[in-house]
Amino acid sequence: MIFSSVYLRLSCFALLVTLAGCSVNEIDYSNDFENNGRDANGLKRDSLYLQESLPPGLPYPDDHFQSGLAQQIAYLNRIPEKHYMLENIQTSVTELKQVATEIDHWLRNPTQQPKLIAHQLAGQDQRGNVQVTGYYVPVMPARQESDDVFRYPLYRRPAQRDENGQFPSREAIDFENALAGQGLEIAYTADLIDNFFLHVQGSGVIEYQNGERKLLSWGGVNGHAYRSIGKELIERGEIDKASISAQSIRQWLLVNPHRQREILSTNPSYLFFSEGLSQPVGAANVPLTPLYSAAVDTSLIPLGSVLLAKLPNLDSYGNLIGHEFRLLLAQDRGGAIKGPGHIDWYQGVGDEALINAGNLKHFGKVWLLLPQNPQQKLIAQ
């Protein structure tokens, strides 16, 4: 993906989902905190998707969604026909295009409701509870040449891998200068922690001293397994699971500089960047739409899908105060977005998006929208 294979993102900090769950609470320990938004009484099921009636009225989106939907239709029009076997349902590019077209028609003619079927995702606990985390595009100062302050490089992907098909680990790159002297440096920043968060987001904007801005996009990863440092800090008892967020992780790293190498290196996965794009795009190679684009596990939710989601609504302190229904566009994927229990919700660019994304770690529900079509068969329910 270009913006991402969003390889990792803030959400991953906020807690990487473990599908195994715990025997009592049915969800991962790190996600089991007070007021997490989980519906513990949801219908238990064995299948990936549960067919349900579409709610009486879809949530009407704003004009930004229409722009994103037009990009989604363009994406579906340029990819070849393909059939998707999603455990107990099947769909195709043609059907995804039909959904997007029907919703586009509804937006232009609101009295004519689209004829769709909602298939609820099983969630982390097989009760439909999907953890919703957030990602964003950071803006950070940088220099084209290193100096005493701006001395932490952002790298392009190397040409050579080792015998295991991998590049050096995070510790080797950040703390042992494993890539130094290869001409791979794009720019230099003043903070290794900022770089780490930029890696997690998968993309970001750097701003030079003269005001020039440049978008850095996902340029590949080093092949090492991803490990959430948020989960690591919870398991070590350093941060309470109810308080975990990008902000709390950053604060912990700042007040424990002598332990930064130890903790950052527990995640050996490392992101490289590429240049040239003018705006953030996702794995579908279309511009991401703030508050409407989502990163998904594309083995379960095809790129180009339209989703109905019951999303966490947070107050200014990051506390859950309810849920809201919203249409989402599956336009991205992430290395840490795996299984039916996790989606990543794109929040936009800059500081406000950072705060919103950093606080999201709560449960909601997600439905894949498919046509009311005689050829759409439920394989097993």
Secondary structure, 3 states (H helix, E strand, C coil): CCCCECCCHHHHHHCCCCCCCCCCCCCCHHHCCCCCCCCCCCCCCCCCEEEECCCCCCCCCCHHHHHHHHHHHHHHHHCCCCEEEECCEEEEHHHHHHHHHHHHHHHHCCCCCCCEEEEEECECCCCCEEEEEEEEECEEECECCCCCCCCEEEECCCCCCCCCCCCCCHHHHHHHCCCCCCCCEEEEECCHHHHHHHHHHCCEEEECCCCCEEEEEEEEECCCCCCCHHHHHHHCCCCCHHHCCHHHHHHHHHHCHHHHHHHHCCCCCCEEEECCCCCCECCCCCECCCCCEEEECCCCCCCCCEEEEEEEEECCCCCEEEEEEEEEEEEEEECCCCCCCEEEEEEEECHHHHHHHHHCEEEEEEEEEEECCCCCCECCC
